[in-house]
């Protein structure tokens, strides 16, 4: 006599199981993500990707997604980096948001900056309260404060403060001019050091 036995399907868990949760509300997934975190001090961080938040020791409430995102962050807080090398060199700058490849890449001590686009605010180191939306917007800015650039290459060469450029290549060559407002494609594109200009 032959008999057949049918086995019910068994739910299989993912193998290896997810291992991303750590103490103090931290989550890390990826080679050396959150590698330097100090138990009990660096809390509520999320690191996803190779070397994401690698150097973080005491920083709080940071989110890093992408290869080397926020890799050099040590004690900065409330930063969000989404993209490969976004905010990579940030050490203690806080309340920054970087979305896109190498957005805010050079930032070290800058606060309250927003960069959305590949290479946006790429060279910013100590500038504060800047907003850059578009590929290479405010790319050369290192220490200028309170600038707004919306559009690819807007305020590309800028190192000054209090400028507003809306439109592709608006104020693209401005370097040291203060307090300019340019709205439209290539508006005030030849301005380099004059201040207080408005072009709409």
C-alpha positions, 0 to 999 in steps of 0.5 A: 500500500502506498500513501501520500502525505502533503505538507502544508506550506510553511511561512519562511522568514527572510534569511538572514533576518533583518538586523537593523535595530540597535539600542537607543532608538537607532536603526542602521543597515549597510556596511559600517553604517552608524559605525562609531555610535556611542551607546547611550549618547547618539540616539534616534538616528537612522542610517541606511547605506554603505558608511552612512553616518559612519562617524556619528558618535553623539549626534541625535535624530539624524537620517542618512540614506545613501552611500556615505550620506552624513558619513563624517557627522560627529555631533550634528543633530536633526539633519536629513541626507537623502542621496549618495554623498549628501552632507558627507562632510558634515561634522557638527552642522545641524538642522540641514536637509540635503536631497540629491547626489552630493547635496551640501557635500562640503557642509561642516558647521552650517545650520538650517540649510536646504539643498534639493538637487545634485550638487546643490550647495555643494561647497557650503561649509559654514553658510547658514539659512540657505535654500538651493533647489536645482542642479548645482544651485548655489554650488560655490557658496561657502559662507554666504547666508540667507540666500535662495536659489531656485533653478539649475545653476542659479547663484552658481558662483555665489559666495555672498549673502541675502540674494534671491535667484529664481530661474535657470542660471539666474545670477549665475556669475554673482560672486560677492554682490549682496542683496540682489533679486533676479527672477527669470531665465538668466536674469542678472546673469552677468552680475558679479559684484554689484548689490541691491539689483532687481531684475524680473 
